[in-house]
Amino acid sequence: MSVVSLSEEEIAQQLCAFLRENVLAPQIEVTPDTALSEIGVDSFSLMEVVLFIERKFGLELPAEALTLENIASVATLSAYCVAHLNSLSV
């Protein structure tokens, strides 16, 4: 599957699964709309997520992309990833 063909929803599902399996305590629920700051995603956890995105989707996120707006939730991060991928394929 081409990375460019991934939708925001597909990326969000994979990010939620990664958070559940690798970052969060088992009892913590995460959905695409969950505020990451409210579930304990700190700067170290965020770096794990960024590395996952780079490995899984081949997408390098520049430091300036990690704004509060882009990392507010899985949904906002997924939207940024899709927009960034689309800008690269133009």
Buried (B, 14 or more C-beta within 10 A) or exposed (E): EEBEEBEBEEBBBBBBEBBBEEBBEEEBEBEBEBEBEEBEBEEEBBEBBBEBBEEBBEBEBEEEBBEEEBBBBBBBBBBBBBEBBEEEEE
